[in-house]
Amino acid sequence: MKIATFNIQNLYYRHRELVQKERSKNSSDWITELDTLLRKYPKAVADNERINDLSFLLGFEKMEDMPYAVLKNKAGDLCFKRQGFQNITKASFLTDWEGWVKLVNRPIHEKAIFSKAYTIAETDPDILLLQEVEDRASLWEFNAEFLPLLKVSPYREVLVFETNDPRGLGMGILLKNGYSFQGMKNHLHDLDADGFKLFDVDCQEYEINTPDGDKLWLLSCQFSTDGTQRKKQAEKVAEIYGRMQSEGKKRALVCGTLNDVSYSDALSPMLRDTDLRDISRHGRFKTDTDQGRDGGYFRLGAYRIGVNIKQNDYLMLSPYLFEKVQMAGMNRKCTWPEKKPNWILYPSITAKHHAASEHPMVWAEIAL
């Protein structure tokens, strides 16, 4: 069995606030402060006034009144049509940019879409867990149109589930080669101790049937960028995993974008208080190392020596699965290096907007 996790950062369109070139330090601080104030209860008058100030500073007043429009190609010009987009497909380069679009979204470059396909095709896992997928229709089209172009068989089962994030950050799972979907449970409505939604995106449990009739239990997660909330989420995932173990579900794993490094206290409930094992620490975990002098360097928070990018994405296995790993690795040829270190990229990626994602794909091959 080959399994992989990949934060694909949408397929055809991405919310505009997620593709801003770079946030200033002030902007990042404002977002963190606003998130803290919104979760505070009760709020003082000064808190509400500060929320109003932060909302203005972050540009919330610029939201469009019309969330959707229809894009039409007339005499070589692209025109918006505000109503009547029933039975119209989503606009993309595949439809010559005709169809419906969300006004708050921006199209992803064609080369970036192919970079996503190259990443999946090169690893070709039996089970692929995705974070940040806009919808099932897009994923089904991507699976049917792009993977066959790269001589890879498309996935037989394609599922996407919505999350608490309204910006097209869904979660998906694709299965083939005899693996089949049995059921799922989300945690959209779990609350923290203060009565707020625990997961601003989600933690989703999947039950998978293997070709031999065994079962796998997978947890796909995307954690908050707020450290305090992230620790609460880690505690919940550790609790879910502990329940699985107590029920004898030894073929279990946890994966996804956790938005923190492995030594962080926020992730300690999972990485130090359970028996989950990080695949990047396995002796058979291999990946291309950095070029030049960075190839022998071990940066704080990196995956390992010579792989000096900050670890945000994880594939963690139960001891039973960890012992059965035959091969494992990470594909970061689809990601653009902002600064040093540098690594090998796909030939098609010559600029940042050609990259498939800011996240690498992490995978493991396990002898069940």
LOFI-340350 format. One record per residue (C-alpha): x, y, z. Coordinates in pm, 1 decimal. Each point is the difference from the previous one (the first is absolute). Layout:
% LOFI-340350
+----------+----------+----------+
!        u !        v !        w !
+----------+----------+----------+
!        X !        Y !        Z !
...
+----------+----------+----------+
This chain:
% LOFI-340350
+----------+----------+----------+
!        u !        v !        w !
+----------+----------+----------+
!      0.0 !      0.0 !      0.0 !
!    126.3 !    343.6 !    -91.2 !
!   -165.1 !    290.9 !    181.0 !
!     68.2 !    373.1 !    -31.4 !
!   -116.6 !    328.7 !    146.3 !
!     13.6 !    326.6 !   -193.8 !
!   -126.5 !    351.2 !     71.3 !
!    -80.8 !     79.0 !   -361.8 !
!   -112.3 !    361.5 !     64.6 !
!   -301.4 !    -17.3 !   -235.9 !
!     -7.6 !   -127.6 !   -357.6 !
!   -132.0 !    270.0 !   -233.5 !
!    -92.4 !    299.4 !    218.5 !
!    127.4 !    129.3 !    332.4 !
!   -148.0 !    260.7 !    231.6 !
!    168.2 !    334.5 !    -57.7 !
!    104.7 !     49.4 !    361.7 !
!    189.0 !   -331.0 !    -18.2 !
!    204.8 !    109.7 !   -303.4 !
!    111.0 !    343.1 !    113.6 !
!    368.0 !     34.5 !    -79.7 !
!    111.3 !     52.5 !    356.3 !
!   -153.9 !    121.7 !    322.7 !
!    183.5 !    262.8 !    196.6 !
!    102.7 !    -78.3 !    356.7 !
!   -266.2 !    244.8 !    118.9 !
!   -268.8 !   -178.3 !   -200.4 !
!     95.3 !   -338.1 !    146.5 !
!    -10.3 !    145.6 !    352.0 !
!   -341.7 !    157.0 !    -68.3 !
!   -142.0 !   -334.5 !   -113.3 !
!    127.8 !   -174.4 !    312.5 !
!   -136.2 !    277.4 !    224.1 !
!   -339.5 !     -2.3 !   -173.2 !
!    -26.6 !   -377.5 !     31.3 !
!     74.2 !     23.1 !    373.2 !
!   -255.7 !    277.4 !     54.9 !
!   -273.7 !   -181.1 !   -191.8 !
!     44.6 !   -303.7 !    223.6 !
!     -0.8 !    208.1 !    319.6 !
!   -310.0 !    -15.7 !    217.5 !
!   -130.5 !    218.4 !    144.3 !
!    128.3 !    294.2 !   -202.4 !
!     56.4 !    345.5 !    145.0 !
!    -97.8 !    317.4 !   -185.2 !
!    365.3 !     59.4 !    -83.6 !
!     18.8 !   -350.3 !   -151.8 !
!   -289.9 !     73.7 !   -237.5 !
!    155.7 !    330.8 !    -98.9 !
!    330.3 !   -172.9 !    -71.2 !
!   -179.8 !   -264.3 !   -211.7 !
!   -150.5 !    279.8 !   -209.7 !
!    342.6 !    160.0 !    -42.3 !
!    163.0 !   -327.5 !   -100.2 !
!   -279.9 !    -80.2 !   -244.8 !
!     62.6 !    332.4 !   -172.6 !
!    377.9 !    -47.6 !     -4.3 !
!    -36.2 !   -346.1 !   -154.7 !
!   -233.2 !    126.3 !   -272.5 !
!   -318.9 !   -181.8 !     97.0 !
!   -204.9 !    289.7 !   -133.9 !
!    114.5 !    -84.7 !   -353.6 !
!   -201.1 !   -323.6 !    -25.8 !
!   -209.6 !    -23.3 !   -317.6 !
!   -379.4 !      4.2 !     13.7 !
!    -26.1 !   -253.1 !   -285.4 !
!    184.6 !   -323.6 !     82.7 !
!    -51.3 !   -159.3 !   -345.0 !
!     -3.9 !    108.2 !   -364.0 !
!     -5.6 !   -159.5 !   -345.4 !
!    298.1 !     60.4 !   -227.5 !
!    -80.7 !     19.7 !   -374.7 !
!    237.3 !     31.8 !   -293.1 !
!   -148.8 !    247.7 !   -248.2 !
!    188.9 !    121.4 !   -307.5 !
!    328.3 !    -76.1 !    171.5 !
!    -91.9 !    189.3 !    319.3 !
!    -84.5 !   -161.5 !    333.3 !
!   -322.3 !    134.9 !    150.3 !
!   -174.5 !    -57.3 !    332.3 !
!   -364.8 !   -100.9 !     14.5 !
!   -140.3 !     33.6 !    349.3 !
!   -296.9 !   -239.4 !     -9.9 !
!   -123.3 !   -310.9 !   -174.0 !
!    288.3 !   -240.2 !     58.4 !
!   -212.9 !   -310.2 !     53.4 !
!    128.6 !   -303.5 !   -193.3 !
!    325.5 !    182.3 !    -83.7 !
!    336.5 !   -164.7 !     64.9 !
!    282.2 !    160.0 !    195.7 !
!    223.6 !    224.0 !   -213.1 !
!    359.6 !   -111.2 !    -55.2 !
!    254.0 !    -18.1 !   -280.2 !
!   -162.9 !   -333.7 !    -89.5 !
!   -322.6 !    188.1 !    -89.6 !
!    183.5 !    294.6 !   -160.4 !
!    -85.9 !    194.6 !    316.8 !
!   -375.0 !    -19.5 !    -49.5 !
!   -224.1 !   -100.0 !    289.8 !
!    -71.1 !    102.1 !    357.4 !
!    263.1 !    143.2 !    234.3 !
!     15.9 !    116.5 !    358.9 !
!     90.7 !    366.8 !     12.3 !
!    219.5 !    -46.8 !    306.9 !
!    205.5 !   -270.2 !   -174.8 !
!    297.0 !     23.8 !   -233.9 !
!     80.0 !   -255.6 !   -269.9 !
!    305.3 !   -218.8 !     54.7 !
!    261.4 !      6.6 !   -276.6 !
!    -21.9 !   -286.6 !   -250.0 !
!    360.3 !   -104.8 !     72.4 !
!    -81.3 !    -18.3 !    371.6 !
!   -292.5 !   -234.1 !    -74.7 !
!    230.7 !   -227.6 !   -198.1 !
!    257.0 !     19.8 !    282.3 !
!   -264.3 !   -139.5 !    234.8 !
!    -61.7 !   -283.3 !   -245.0 !
!    375.3 !    -70.9 !    -38.4 !
!     33.5 !    -28.4 !    377.9 !
!   -282.8 !   -251.4 !     29.9 !
!    103.6 !   -194.4 !   -310.9 !
!    362.4 !    -41.7 !    110.2 !
!    -96.9 !   -150.3 !    336.9 !
!   -320.3 !   -171.3 !   -125.3 !
!   -132.8 !   -107.7 !    341.1 !
!   -285.1 !   -247.3 !     46.3 !
!   -149.5 !    229.1 !    265.0 !
!     38.6 !    376.3 !    -35.5 !
!   -118.2 !    237.3 !    271.3 !
!    -31.8 !    363.5 !   -102.3 !
!    -45.9 !    321.4 !    192.4 !
!   -135.3 !    326.5 !   -147.0 !
!   -213.9 !   -127.8 !   -289.0 !
!   -272.2 !    233.8 !   -126.5 !
!   -266.7 !   -257.7 !    -94.2 !
!    -57.0 !   -354.1 !   -125.4 !
!    -89.0 !    107.7 !   -354.4 !
!    341.8 !    163.6 !    -37.0 !
!    182.1 !   -298.7 !    147.4 !
!   -191.9 !   -246.6 !   -216.9 !
!     83.7 !    201.4 !   -313.2 !
!    365.5 !     26.2 !    103.9 !
!     12.7 !   -375.5 !     62.6 !
!   -164.9 !    -87.4 !   -331.9 !
!    175.7 !    256.5 !   -222.0 !
!    351.8 !     56.8 !    131.6 !
!    123.6 !   -329.2 !    144.6 !
!    -62.2 !   -201.5 !   -321.9 !
!    203.4 !    260.4 !   -190.7 !
!    295.1 !   -101.0 !    217.4 !
!    -55.7 !   -373.0 !    -63.6 !
!   -135.6 !    -59.8 !    350.9 !
!   -325.1 !   -184.7 !     58.9 !
!   -264.1 !    227.5 !    154.4 !
!   -147.2 !    -72.6 !    340.0 !
!   -313.5 !   -210.5 !     15.7 !
!   -143.7 !    168.5 !    310.2 !
!     17.1 !    378.1 !     39.5 !
!   -151.8 !    165.5 !    306.6 !
!     10.1 !    355.7 !    133.4 !
!   -148.2 !    121.8 !    327.0 !
!    -64.4 !    359.4 !    102.4 !
!    155.4 !    152.8 !    309.9 !
!    -62.4 !    297.0 !    228.2 !
!    215.5 !    225.2 !   -221.4 !
!   -210.6 !    189.1 !   -260.9 !
!    292.0 !     68.6 !   -237.2 !
!      2.1 !   -327.7 !   -190.2 !
!    213.1 !   -192.6 !    247.3 !
!   -169.0 !   -338.9 !    -22.1 !
!    156.8 !   -339.7 !     59.5 !
!     15.7 !   -282.3 !   -251.3 !
!     93.8 !   -364.6 !    -26.5 !
!     68.0 !   -198.3 !   -317.8 !
!     18.8 !   -380.0 !    -18.6 !
!     91.8 !   -261.7 !   -260.6 !
!    156.5 !   -345.4 !    -43.1 !
!   -261.2 !   -174.4 !    214.1 !
!    -14.4 !    244.1 !    291.0 !
!   -353.8 !    121.6 !     69.2 !
!   -170.7 !    255.3 !    219.0 !
!   -209.8 !   -140.7 !    283.7 !
!   -100.6 !    304.6 !    204.8 !
!    101.9 !    329.5 !    158.3 !
!    -59.0 !    220.0 !    302.9 !
!     72.2 !    370.9 !     13.8 !
!     57.9 !    224.8 !    300.1 !
!   -152.7 !    317.7 !   -138.3 !
!   -215.8 !     58.5 !    304.7 !
!    243.3 !    -89.6 !    278.7 !
!     31.5 !    286.5 !    247.9 !
!    291.7 !    108.0 !    215.8 !
!    -28.2 !     82.5 !    371.2 !
!   -108.6 !    356.2 !    -83.1 !
!   -289.6 !   -113.8 !   -218.3 !
!    161.9 !     85.5 !   -335.2 !
!     48.1 !   -237.8 !   -290.1 !
!    310.1 !   -202.3 !     71.0 !
!    109.4 !    -48.2 !   -361.1 !
!      4.1 !    308.2 !   -222.0 !
!     52.4 !   -244.3 !   -290.2 !
!    -61.6 !   -360.8 !    111.3 !
!    125.2 !   -337.4 !    115.8 !
!   -157.5 !   -280.4 !   -203.8 !
!     -0.4 !   -372.3 !     79.3 !
!     -6.4 !   -244.3 !   -293.1 !
!    -53.9 !   -374.7 !      5.4 !
!    154.2 !   -175.8 !   -301.4 !
!    -30.7 !   -358.4 !   -121.0 !
!    317.6 !   -158.5 !   -138.7 !
!      4.8 !   -246.7 !   -293.6 !
!     62.8 !   -283.0 !    250.7 !
!   -307.8 !     84.9 !    205.4 !
!    182.4 !    176.0 !    284.8 !
!    -80.0 !    350.4 !    118.5 !
!    198.0 !    321.5 !     38.2 !
!    -92.4 !    297.6 !    216.1 !
!    129.8 !    335.7 !   -118.0 !
!    -14.2 !    343.0 !    162.3 !
!     45.4 !    292.5 !   -241.3 !
!     48.5 !    334.4 !    175.4 !
!     65.2 !    365.8 !    -59.0 !
!     92.2 !    195.6 !    311.0 !
!    -33.5 !    365.2 !     91.3 !
!    274.3 !    257.9 !    -45.0 !
!    -69.2 !    112.2 !    359.3 !
!    226.2 !   -186.1 !    243.0 !
!   -246.1 !    -17.0 !    290.9 !
!   -277.5 !   -138.0 !   -217.7 !
!    241.6 !   -233.9 !   -173.1 !
!     85.2 !   -170.1 !    329.5 !
!   -370.6 !    -53.6 !     74.1 !
!    -36.8 !   -158.9 !   -342.5 !
!    302.3 !   -223.4 !     59.3 !
!   -149.1 !   -113.7 !    330.7 !
!   -324.6 !    -92.7 !   -177.2 !
!    179.6 !   -196.0 !   -273.1 !
!    204.2 !   -182.6 !    266.1 !
!   -326.5 !    -87.3 !    173.0 !
!   -152.1 !   -135.6 !   -323.6 !
!    312.9 !   -201.9 !    -77.4 !
!      3.8 !   -134.3 !    357.5 !
!   -360.6 !   -114.8 !    -41.3 !
!     93.2 !   -180.3 !   -321.2 !
!    287.5 !   -177.6 !    173.0 !
!   -220.7 !   -105.7 !    291.4 !
!   -244.0 !   -149.2 !   -253.3 !
!    278.3 !   -208.8 !   -151.0 !
!     32.5 !    207.8 !   -318.3 !
!    373.7 !    -47.8 !    -41.0 !
!      7.3 !     94.6 !   -371.2 !
!    -43.4 !    371.8 !     72.6 !
!    177.3 !    314.5 !   -111.8 !
!    -26.1 !    378.4 !     33.7 !
!     97.8 !    239.7 !   -277.6 !
!    -47.8 !    352.0 !   -129.4 !
!    115.3 !    357.4 !     40.0 !
!     65.0 !     65.3 !    368.7 !
!    160.2 !    343.7 !    -49.2 !
!    278.3 !    -51.3 !    253.4 !
!    339.7 !   -162.8 !     45.9 !
!     44.4 !   -332.6 !    175.1 !
!    161.3 !    139.7 !    316.8 !
!   -288.1 !    243.7 !     61.4 !
!   -189.5 !    -30.1 !    326.4 !
!   -323.7 !     43.1 !   -197.3 !
!     50.4 !   -338.1 !   -168.6 !
!    129.6 !   -180.0 !    308.5 !
!   -335.3 !   -170.7 !     78.9 !
!     41.4 !   -194.6 !   -325.5 !
!    374.7 !    -29.6 !    -49.9 !
!    108.4 !    -60.0 !    359.2 !
!   -309.2 !   -123.3 !    186.8 !
!   -102.3 !   -273.9 !   -248.0 !
!    188.4 !   -278.8 !   -176.7 !
!    -46.3 !    159.8 !   -345.5 !
!    321.5 !     -5.9 !   -203.5 !
!     92.7 !    274.1 !   -248.0 !
!     88.2 !   -155.6 !   -337.2 !
!    276.4 !    256.2 !    -57.6 !
!    187.9 !   -160.6 !    291.0 !
!     -6.7 !   -344.1 !   -160.5 !
!    333.2 !   -139.3 !   -119.0 !
!   -146.1 !    -71.6 !   -344.4 !
!   -128.9 !    354.6 !    -51.2 !
!    182.5 !    134.8 !   -307.4 !
!    -28.5 !    326.6 !   -190.9 !
!    214.2 !    229.3 !   -214.0 !
!    230.6 !    204.4 !    219.4 !
!     83.4 !    368.0 !    -31.7 !
!    251.9 !    108.2 !   -257.4 !
!    335.5 !    146.7 !     96.5 !
!    122.8 !     48.2 !    354.3 !
!   -350.8 !    -30.8 !    144.9 !
!      6.2 !   -370.7 !    -84.5 !
!    186.5 !    -70.1 !    323.7 !
!   -183.5 !    252.3 !    216.9 !
!   -282.3 !    -67.1 !    248.0 !
!   -213.7 !    309.5 !     50.3 !
!   -213.6 !     30.0 !    313.3 !
!   -352.6 !   -119.8 !    -79.1 !
!    104.2 !   -173.0 !   -324.6 !
!   -106.0 !   -349.8 !   -101.9 !
!    352.9 !   -137.4 !     33.3 !
!    359.6 !     76.3 !    -94.4 !
!     18.4 !    126.5 !   -356.9 !
!   -379.1 !     51.5 !    -19.9 !
!     -7.8 !    349.6 !    139.9 !
!   -358.9 !    106.6 !    -44.1 !
!   -218.9 !     65.6 !    301.4 !
!   -207.7 !   -303.9 !     86.4 !
!   -372.2 !     73.1 !    -14.4 !
!   -131.1 !   -318.8 !   -164.9 !
!      0.8 !   -337.8 !    169.8 !
!    -65.0 !   -367.9 !    -58.0 !
!     -3.8 !   -176.9 !    337.8 !
!    -52.2 !   -373.6 !     33.7 !
!    -98.7 !   -236.0 !    277.2 !
!    286.1 !   -227.4 !    114.6 !
!   -157.4 !   -291.6 !   -193.3 !
!     10.5 !    191.7 !   -330.8 !
!    335.8 !    167.2 !     73.7 !
!    169.9 !   -339.1 !     33.5 !
!   -134.0 !   -106.8 !   -340.7 !
!    132.3 !    300.2 !   -197.1 !
!    197.5 !   -111.8 !   -305.5 !
!     70.7 !    341.0 !   -153.3 !
!    -93.1 !    357.6 !     82.4 !
!     79.8 !    345.8 !   -122.0 !
!    -99.4 !    352.0 !    -84.3 !
!    -51.5 !    168.2 !   -336.3 !
!     85.2 !    368.9 !     17.8 !
!     88.7 !     44.8 !   -367.2 !
!   -341.0 !    166.2 !    -31.6 !
!     75.9 !    276.7 !    253.7 !
!    177.1 !    328.3 !    -68.9 !
!    303.1 !     85.1 !    218.8 !
!    -42.5 !    358.0 !    117.6 !
!    361.3 !     31.2 !    113.5 !
!    273.2 !   -242.1 !     90.1 !
!     -2.1 !   -298.4 !     10.0 !
!    -51.8 !   -102.3 !   -362.5 !
!   -106.9 !   -338.4 !   -133.4 !
!    -88.0 !   -170.8 !   -328.0 !
!   -326.2 !    120.4 !   -156.8 !
!   -213.2 !   -130.0 !   -282.5 !
!    125.9 !    154.3 !   -328.4 !
!   -334.3 !    173.4 !    -51.9 !
!     36.2 !    204.5 !    321.9 !
!    191.0 !    315.5 !    -84.2 !
!   -189.3 !    243.8 !    225.4 !
!   -184.1 !     -8.9 !    331.4 !
!   -345.6 !      1.0 !   -160.4 !
!     89.1 !   -318.3 !   -192.1 !
!     41.8 !   -199.5 !    323.5 !
!   -259.7 !   -258.6 !     91.7 !
!    -13.5 !    100.4 !    366.4 !
!    197.5 !    145.0 !    286.0 !
!    -18.3 !   -346.5 !    157.7 !
!    188.8 !   -317.5 !    -94.8 !
!   -164.3 !   -338.1 !    -46.3 !
!     90.6 !   -253.3 !    270.8 !
!    -43.5 !   -370.7 !    -72.0 !
!     69.2 !   -349.3 !    127.8 !
!    -10.4 !   -348.3 !   -146.9 !
!   -116.3 !   -254.4 !    257.1 !
!      0.0 !   -379.2 !    -22.3 !
!   -338.8 !    -98.3 !    136.3 !
+----------+----------+----------+
